[in-house]
């Protein structure tokens, strides 16, 4: 924990569910350098509080009545408090970071992840590094390549939101209830479904090759036929990805093969 100020971090809790607010109050109460500055049940209350003073950071839910957390953040004053989204939904991560949120926590909120997010909200140097990091990810797409729908992939994991260049993803596979996303040099467990992941990746480079797998075609070095009429796709990283029989037919057409 950084200690650039002796003053406690003043945190506003905003969630329309009382149980969720109580959990956050309990977690914050165990942190001696944090003060709960209040609780809000809807975004209109949040806007009233942040337009005043005395708030350093807001723990903001996304799904709230009338005005969502995403919509509320767009109405924050320029010098408003830092926002940490606390939500059960993964789908809004990209929008949240684009609007300047400094972290995105998935419910149920864990104490260690909340502590890390609040440390970021307190540490000015960390906030600056984080902003610079996001800017670099955004600028990667500014090369005239209009086919790329994403500048980065915001991947929710148990350790937080991991920001990836989508083109470093080699493949992803569903194992049990979680999806393992493989990149050139790492792998991540994510609660995103394969369909959600496929929707966020550049369609011209990725192919759904099985109901439990998708692959980046630029990472495939060989397609080996199997006994059921499909393929085993071999990636540059040495992984084997099963290609179903139906997907093999689609893939052959896509590659210009008969």
C-alpha positions as CSV (number, residue, x, y, z in Angstrom):
1,X,0.0,0.0,0.0
2,X,1.3,3.4,-0.9
3,X,1.2,6.2,1.7
4,X,1.4,9.4,-0.2
5,X,-1.2,10.9,2.1
6,X,-2.1,10.3,5.8
7,X,-5.7,11.1,5.0
8,X,-8.0,8.1,4.6
9,X,-9.4,7.4,1.2
10,X,-13.0,8.5,1.1
11,X,-15.0,5.9,-0.9
12,X,-18.6,6.2,-2.0
13,X,-20.5,3.0,-2.5
14,X,-23.2,2.9,-5.3
15,X,-25.3,-0.2,-5.9
16,X,-29.0,-0.7,-6.1
17,X,-28.8,-3.9,-4.1
18,X,-28.6,-3.5,-0.3
19,X,-26.8,-6.9,0.1
20,X,-24.1,-5.8,-2.3
21,X,-23.7,-2.4,-0.4
22,X,-23.5,-4.2,2.9
23,X,-20.7,-6.5,1.6
24,X,-18.7,-3.6,0.4
25,X,-19.2,-1.7,3.7
26,X,-17.9,-4.8,5.5
27,X,-14.9,-5.2,3.3
28,X,-14.0,-1.5,3.6
29,X,-14.5,-1.5,7.3
30,X,-11.5,-3.9,7.6
31,X,-9.3,-1.3,5.9
32,X,-8.0,1.3,8.4
33,X,-6.9,3.7,5.7
34,X,-10.4,3.9,4.0
35,X,-13.5,5.8,5.1
36,X,-17.0,5.0,3.7
37,X,-18.2,8.4,2.5
38,X,-21.8,7.2,1.9
39,X,-24.0,4.8,0.1
40,X,-26.2,5.4,-3.0
41,X,-28.9,3.2,-4.4
42,X,-29.1,4.7,-7.8
43,X,-27.0,6.7,-10.3
44,X,-28.9,10.0,-9.7
45,X,-27.8,9.9,-6.0
46,X,-24.2,9.2,-7.2
47,X,-24.2,12.3,-9.5
48,X,-25.4,14.5,-6.7
49,X,-22.6,13.3,-4.4
50,X,-19.7,13.5,-6.9
51,X,-20.7,17.0,-8.0
52,X,-20.1,18.1,-4.5
53,X,-16.8,17.3,-2.7
54,X,-15.3,14.9,-0.3
55,X,-15.2,11.8,-2.5
56,X,-12.0,10.3,-3.7
57,X,-13.3,7.1,-5.3
58,X,-16.6,5.5,-6.2
59,X,-17.4,1.8,-6.2
60,X,-20.0,1.9,-8.9
61,X,-22.4,-0.9,-10.0
62,X,-23.3,-1.0,-13.7
63,X,-26.8,-2.4,-13.7
64,X,-28.9,0.2,-11.9
65,X,-32.4,1.5,-12.4
66,X,-33.1,4.4,-14.8
67,X,-29.4,5.3,-15.4
68,X,-26.6,2.7,-15.6
69,X,-23.2,3.1,-14.1
70,X,-21.7,3.5,-17.6
71,X,-24.1,6.3,-18.4
72,X,-23.5,8.0,-15.0
73,X,-19.8,8.0,-15.4
74,X,-20.2,9.9,-18.7
75,X,-21.8,12.7,-16.6
76,X,-19.1,12.9,-13.9
77,X,-17.3,16.2,-13.7
78,X,-13.9,16.3,-15.3
79,X,-12.2,16.5,-11.9
80,X,-14.5,13.9,-10.3
81,X,-13.5,11.0,-8.2
82,X,-11.9,7.8,-9.6
83,X,-14.3,5.1,-10.5
84,X,-14.0,1.4,-9.8
85,X,-16.8,-0.6,-11.3
86,X,-18.2,-3.5,-9.2
87,X,-20.4,-5.7,-11.3
88,X,-21.6,-9.2,-12.1
89,X,-21.4,-8.5,-15.8
90,X,-18.3,-8.8,-18.0
91,X,-19.7,-7.3,-21.2
92,X,-19.1,-3.6,-20.3
93,X,-15.3,-3.8,-19.5
94,X,-14.2,-2.2,-22.7
95,X,-16.6,0.7,-22.4
96,X,-15.7,1.2,-18.8
97,X,-12.0,1.5,-19.5
98,X,-12.6,3.8,-22.5
99,X,-14.5,6.1,-20.2
100,X,-11.7,6.3,-17.7
101,X,-12.5,3.7,-15.0
102,X,-9.4,2.7,-13.1
103,X,-10.5,-0.9,-12.4
104,X,-13.3,-3.3,-13.1
105,X,-14.1,-5.9,-10.3
106,X,-16.4,-8.9,-10.8
107,X,-18.9,-9.9,-8.1
108,X,-18.6,-11.4,-5.6
109,X,-15.9,-8.9,-4.8
110,X,-12.8,-10.3,-3.1
111,X,-11.0,-8.3,-0.4
112,X,-7.6,-8.7,-2.1
113,X,-8.9,-7.4,-5.4
114,X,-10.7,-4.5,-3.8
115,X,-7.5,-3.6,-1.9
116,X,-5.5,-3.6,-5.1
117,X,-8.1,-1.4,-6.9
118,X,-8.2,1.1,-4.0
119,X,-4.4,1.2,-3.9
120,X,-4.5,2.2,-7.6
121,X,-7.1,4.9,-6.8
122,X,-4.8,6.4,-4.1
123,X,-1.4,6.1,-5.8
124,X,-1.0,9.0,-8.2
125,X,2.0,7.4,-9.9
126,X,0.0,4.2,-10.4
127,X,-2.9,6.1,-11.9
128,X,-0.6,7.8,-14.3
129,X,1.1,4.5,-15.3
130,X,-2.3,2.9,-15.8
131,X,-3.5,5.8,-18.0
132,X,-0.4,5.6,-20.1
133,X,-0.8,1.8,-20.5
134,X,-4.4,2.2,-21.7
135,X,-3.3,4.9,-24.1
136,X,-0.6,2.6,-25.6
137,X,-3.2,-0.1,-26.1
138,X,-5.6,2.4,-27.9
139,X,-2.8,3.6,-30.1
140,X,-1.9,0.1,-31.3
141,X,-4.8,0.2,-33.7
142,X,-4.0,3.6,-35.2
143,X,-2.3,2.2,-38.3
144,X,-5.0,2.6,-40.9
145,X,-6.1,-1.1,-40.5
146,X,-9.9,-0.5,-40.5
147,X,-10.6,-4.2,-40.4
148,X,-9.6,-4.5,-36.7
149,X,-12.8,-4.0,-34.6
150,X,-10.8,-3.9,-31.3
151,X,-7.7,-2.0,-30.2
152,X,-7.5,-4.3,-27.2
153,X,-9.3,-7.2,-25.6
154,X,-10.5,-6.6,-22.0
155,X,-10.5,-10.1,-20.6
156,X,-12.1,-10.6,-17.2
157,X,-10.2,-13.1,-15.0
158,X,-10.1,-14.0,-11.3
159,X,-7.1,-11.7,-11.0
160,X,-8.8,-8.7,-12.6
161,X,-9.2,-7.4,-16.1
162,X,-6.3,-8.3,-18.3
163,X,-5.8,-6.0,-21.4
164,X,-4.5,-7.9,-24.4
165,X,-3.7,-7.2,-28.0
166,X,-6.3,-9.5,-29.7
167,X,-3.8,-10.6,-32.3
168,X,-1.6,-12.2,-29.6
169,X,-4.4,-14.6,-28.8
170,X,-3.6,-18.0,-30.5
171,X,-6.7,-19.9,-29.4
172,X,-9.3,-20.4,-26.7
173,X,-10.9,-23.5,-25.3
174,X,-13.8,-24.3,-23.0
175,X,-12.8,-26.6,-20.2
176,X,-15.6,-27.2,-17.8
177,X,-17.3,-23.9,-17.0
178,X,-14.4,-21.6,-17.8
179,X,-12.6,-20.6,-21.0
180,X,-8.8,-20.8,-21.2
181,X,-7.5,-18.1,-23.4
182,X,-4.0,-18.8,-24.8
183,X,-1.7,-16.0,-26.0
184,X,1.8,-16.1,-27.4
185,X,3.4,-16.2,-24.0
186,X,0.7,-16.8,-21.4
187,X,-2.8,-18.3,-20.7
188,X,-5.7,-16.9,-18.7
189,X,-8.9,-18.4,-17.2
190,X,-11.9,-16.2,-18.0
191,X,-15.6,-16.3,-17.2
192,X,-16.4,-15.0,-20.7
193,X,-18.2,-17.6,-22.9
194,X,-16.7,-18.6,-26.1
195,X,-19.4,-16.8,-28.0
196,X,-18.7,-13.6,-26.1
197,X,-15.0,-14.0,-26.8
198,X,-15.6,-14.7,-30.5
199,X,-17.8,-11.5,-30.8
200,X,-14.9,-9.4,-29.4
201,X,-12.2,-10.8,-31.6
202,X,-11.4,-9.8,-35.2
203,X,-13.6,-12.1,-37.3
204,X,-11.3,-12.1,-40.3
205,X,-8.5,-13.7,-38.3
206,X,-10.4,-16.0,-35.9
207,X,-12.5,-19.1,-36.6
208,X,-14.8,-21.1,-34.4
209,X,-13.5,-24.6,-35.1
210,X,-15.4,-26.5,-32.5
211,X,-18.3,-25.9,-30.1
212,X,-15.6,-25.8,-27.4
213,X,-12.8,-24.0,-29.3
214,X,-11.8,-21.1,-31.5
215,X,-8.5,-20.4,-33.1
216,X,-6.5,-17.5,-34.6
217,X,-5.7,-18.7,-38.1
218,X,-2.5,-16.6,-38.2
219,X,-1.2,-18.8,-35.4
220,X,-1.9,-22.1,-37.1
221,X,1.1,-23.7,-38.9
222,X,-0.5,-27.1,-39.8
223,X,-3.8,-28.8,-40.2
224,X,-3.6,-32.6,-39.6
225,X,-6.5,-34.7,-40.8
226,X,-8.1,-37.0,-38.2
227,X,-10.1,-40.2,-38.5
228,X,-13.5,-38.5,-38.1
229,X,-13.1,-36.1,-41.0
230,X,-11.9,-33.1,-39.0
231,X,-8.5,-31.7,-38.3
232,X,-6.1,-31.1,-35.5
233,X,-4.8,-27.6,-35.8
234,X,-1.2,-27.1,-34.7
235,X,-0.3,-23.6,-33.5
236,X,3.1,-21.9,-33.5
237,X,3.2,-22.3,-29.7
238,X,3.0,-26.1,-30.1
239,X,-0.7,-26.5,-29.0
240,X,-3.2,-28.9,-30.6
241,X,-6.7,-27.6,-31.2
242,X,-9.5,-29.9,-32.3
243,X,-11.4,-28.9,-35.5
244,X,-14.8,-30.6,-35.9
245,X,-15.9,-32.2,-39.1
246,X,-18.4,-29.4,-39.9
247,X,-15.9,-26.7,-39.0
248,X,-13.3,-28.5,-41.2
249,X,-15.6,-28.1,-44.3
250,X,-16.1,-24.4,-43.5
251,X,-12.4,-23.9,-42.9
252,X,-11.5,-25.5,-46.2
253,X,-13.8,-23.2,-48.1
254,X,-12.4,-20.2,-46.1
255,X,-8.8,-21.3,-47.1
256,X,-9.8,-21.7,-50.8
257,X,-9.6,-25.5,-50.7
258,X,-12.1,-28.0,-52.1
